[in-house]
């Protein structure tokens, strides 16, 4: 009887050790395995995606489903794929302690009308054919997306941003630290802020736009709505603005230590006889729109196209 009891205890201990060992190796077993998951989703729901490193590619399609494909990077713990009501979550779970984790590449298809929120650290992000609102953030990854008529917000530290619009009016907001940002065919309200990166904007008809730069250049090509309000400001970067004819606006341009060049005719004047600084205030056409441009050390070029 005593021998049997010892045997049972030994067996129980072995089982416990085996369970602990399996739990320890389970995350590693998932790493490097292919991802192929799919779930029903609301056609106008929300999709949240999170991935530390690797890449994320999001495409809108005509199915009421979210599909996730790819492969987990070595050292990754698991993929979380869940749905609660209108919200679908896709998240790459990293181990709490790891000396080496490889990036995970995610290919995600969502209903085209979805609103998406994507967060990455060093993973590049590419979005196509998504008609809903987008909130995209990365630290060092590049962001590339298209925008329709819903709001778009892109934030990155050292990654570059490229946005391609459809010509429809929307609210587009882009913020970078050292990355460059290029926006094409955006319309409506466009807001941008960069520290040392350049910001280049090609706009359709714009109504409200506010662009800020510390040391990067601001380059803007666009068409003014009748009641447009444009406000551009830079510390040491240059500002170049080209507006489509016919131009009907009041202009207020100033630079403390830079030159002002104006293709419309009027010349800038000095703000003080004994100190640097020039300004240019004039009306072109009926003057329905308002354009304000201010730099500290940067030059200003204002032209029509």
WOSUL-V268512 format. One record per residue. N is the residue number from 0. SS is DSSP state (hx for helix, st for strand, lp for the rest). PSI is psi as a letter, one per 30 degrees, with the letter a starting at -180 (NA if undefined). D_FIRST is the distance of its C-alpha to the first C-alpha in whole Angstrom. Layout:
# WOSUL-V268512
N|SS|PSI|D_FIRST ; N|SS|PSI|D_FIRST
This chain:
# WOSUL-V268512
0|lp|e|0 ; 1|hx|e|4 ; 2|hx|e|5 ; 3|hx|e|5 ; 4|hx|e|6 ; 5|hx|e|9 ; 6|hx|e|10 ; 7|hx|e|11 ; 8|hx|e|12 ; 9|hx|e|14 ; 10|hx|e|15 ; 11|hx|e|17 ; 12|hx|e|18 ; 13|hx|e|20 ; 14|hx|e|21 ; 15|hx|e|23 ; 16|hx|e|24 ; 17|hx|e|26 ; 18|hx|e|27 ; 19|hx|e|29 ; 20|hx|e|30 ; 21|hx|e|32 ; 22|hx|e|33 ; 23|hx|e|35 ; 24|hx|f|36 ; 25|hx|e|37 ; 26|hx|e|41 ; 27|hx|e|42 ; 28|hx|f|41 ; 29|hx|e|44 ; 30|lp|k|46 ; 31|lp|f|49 ; 32|lp|l|48 ; 33|st|l|51 ; 34|st|k|51 ; 35|st|i|53 ; 36|st|l|52 ; 37|st|k|54 ; 38|st|l|55 ; 39|st|k|57 ; 40|lp|l|59 ; 41|lp|k|62 ; 42|lp|f|66 ; 43|lp|h|67 ; 44|lp|a|64 ; 45|st|k|63 ; 46|st|k|61 ; 47|st|k|59 ; 48|st|k|58 ; 49|st|k|57 ; 50|st|k|57 ; 51|lp|e|57 ; 52|lp|l|58 ; 53|st|c|59 ; 54|st|l|61 ; 55|st|k|62 ; 56|st|j|64 ; 57|st|k|65 ; 58|st|k|67 ; 59|st|k|68 ; 60|st|l|68 ; 61|lp|g|69 ; 62|lp|k|65 ; 63|lp|h|63 ; 64|st|l|60 ; 65|st|k|59 ; 66|st|k|58 ; 67|st|k|56 ; 68|st|l|56 ; 69|st|a|56 ; 70|st|k|53 ; 71|lp|k|51 ; 72|lp|l|52 ; 73|lp|k|49 ; 74|lp|f|47 ; 75|st|k|48 ; 76|st|e|45 ; 77|st|l|46 ; 78|st|k|49 ; 79|st|k|49 ; 80|st|j|51 ; 81|st|l|51 ; 82|st|k|53 ; 83|st|j|54 ; 84|lp|b|57 ; 85|lp|f|60 ; 86|st|k|58 ; 87|st|k|57 ; 88|st|k|55 ; 89|st|j|54 ; 90|st|k|53 ; 91|st|j|52 ; 92|st|k|49 ; 93|st|l|49 ; 94|lp|l|46 ; 95|lp|e|46 ; 96|lp|k|46 ; 97|lp|k|47 ; 98|lp|f|49 ; 99|lp|k|51 ; 100|lp|k|51 ; 101|lp|l|53 ; 102|lp|l|56 ; 103|st|k|55 ; 104|st|k|58 ; 105|st|k|58 ; 106|st|j|60 ; 107|st|k|60 ; 108|st|k|62 ; 109|st|l|63 ; 110|st|k|65 ; 111|lp|f|69 ; 112|lp|g|70 ; 113|lp|l|67 ; 114|st|k|67 ; 115|st|k|65 ; 116|st|j|64 ; 117|st|k|62 ; 118|st|k|61 ; 119|st|l|61 ; 120|lp|d|61 ; 121|lp|g|62 ; 122|lp|k|62 ; 123|st|l|65 ; 124|st|k|66 ; 125|st|k|68 ; 126|st|k|69 ; 127|st|k|71 ; 128|lp|h|72 ; 129|lp|k|70 ; 130|lp|f|73 ; 131|lp|l|71 ; 132|lp|k|71 ; 133|st|k|69 ; 134|st|j|68 ; 135|st|k|67 ; 136|st|k|66 ; 137|st|l|65 ; 138|lp|d|65 ; 139|lp|g|66 ; 140|lp|l|66 ; 141|lp|l|69 ; 142|st|k|70 ; 143|st|k|72 ; 144|st|l|73 ; 145|st|l|75 ; 146|st|k|76 ; 147|lp|c|78 ; 148|lp|f|79 ; 149|lp|l|76 ; 150|lp|k|75 ; 151|st|k|74 ; 152|st|k|72 ; 153|st|k|71 ; 154|st|k|70 ; 155|st|l|70 ; 156|lp|d|70 ; 157|lp|g|71 ; 158|lp|l|71 ; 159|lp|l|74 ; 160|st|k|74 ; 161|st|k|76 ; 162|st|k|77 ; 163|st|j|79 ; 164|st|l|80 ; 165|lp|g|82 ; 166|lp|f|85 ; 167|lp|k|84 ; 168|st|k|84 ; 169|st|l|80 ; 170|st|j|79 ; 171|st|k|78 ; 172|st|k|77 ; 173|st|k|76 ; 174|st|k|75 ; 175|st|l|74 ; 176|lp|d|74 ; 177|lp|g|75 ; 178|lp|l|75 ; 179|lp|l|78 ; 180|st|k|78 ; 181|st|k|80 ; 182|st|k|81 ; 183|st|k|83 ; 184|st|h|85 ; 185|st|l|83 ; 186|st|l|85 ; 187|st|b|85 ; 188|st|k|84 ; 189|st|k|82 ; 190|st|k|81 ; 191|st|k|80 ; 192|st|k|79 ; 193|st|l|79 ; 194|lp|d|79 ; 195|lp|f|80 ; 196|lp|l|79 ; 197|lp|k|82 ; 198|st|j|82 ; 199|st|k|84 ; 200|st|k|85 ; 201|st|j|87 ; 202|st|k|87 ; 203|st|b|89 ; 204|st|k|91 ; 205|st|k|89 ; 206|st|e|89 ; 207|st|k|87 ; 208|st|k|86 ; 209|st|j|85 ; 210|st|k|84 ; 211|st|k|84 ; 212|st|k|83 ; 213|lp|d|83 ; 214|lp|f|84 ; 215|lp|l|84 ; 216|lp|k|87 ; 217|st|k|87 ; 218|st|k|89 ; 219|st|k|89 ; 220|st|k|91 ; 221|st|a|92 ; 222|st|k|94 ; 223|st|k|94 ; 224|st|l|94 ; 225|st|e|97 ; 226|st|g|95 ; 227|st|l|93 ; 228|st|j|92 ; 229|st|k|91 ; 230|st|j|90 ; 231|st|k|89 ; 232|st|k|88 ; 233|st|k|88 ; 234|lp|d|88 ; 235|lp|g|89 ; 236|lp|l|88 ; 237|lp|l|91 ; 238|st|k|91 ; 239|st|k|93 ; 240|st|k|94 ; 241|st|k|96 ; 242|st|k|96 ; 243|lp|k|97 ; 244|lp|l|101 ; 245|lp|k|102 ; 246|lp|k|101 ; 247|lp|j|102 ; 248|st|l|100 ; 249|st|k|101 ; 250|st|k|100 ; 251|st|j|99 ; 252|st|k|98 ; 253|st|l|98 ; 254|st|k|97 ; 255|lp|e|97 ; 256|lp|g|97 ; 257|lp|l|97 ; 258|lp|k|100 ; 259|st|k|100 ; 260|st|k|102 ; 261|st|k|103 ; 262|lp|f|104 ; 263|lp|f|106 ; 264|lp|d|109 ; 265|lp|k|108 ; 266|lp|l|108 ; 267|lp|l|106 ; 268|st|l|107 ; 269|st|k|106 ; 270|lp|f|105 ; 271|lp|k|106 ; 272|lp|e|109 ; 273|lp|g|108 ; 274|lp|l|104 ; 275|lp|l|102 ; 276|lp|k|101 ; 277|st|l|102 ; 278|st|l|102 ; 279|st|j|103 ; 280|st|k|104 ; 281|st|l|105 ; 282|st|k|105 ; 283|st|k|105 ; 284|lp|b|106 ; 285|lp|f|106 ; 286|lp|h|103 ; 287|lp|e|100 ; 288|st|l|97 ; 289|st|k|96 ; 290|st|k|95 ; 291|st|k|94 ; 292|st|k|94 ; 293|st|k|93 ; 294|st|l|92 ; 295|lp|d|92 ; 296|lp|f|93 ; 297|lp|l|93 ; 298|lp|l|95 ; 299|st|k|96 ; 300|st|k|97 ; 301|st|k|98 ; 302|st|l|100 ; 303|st|l|100 ; 304|lp|NA|99
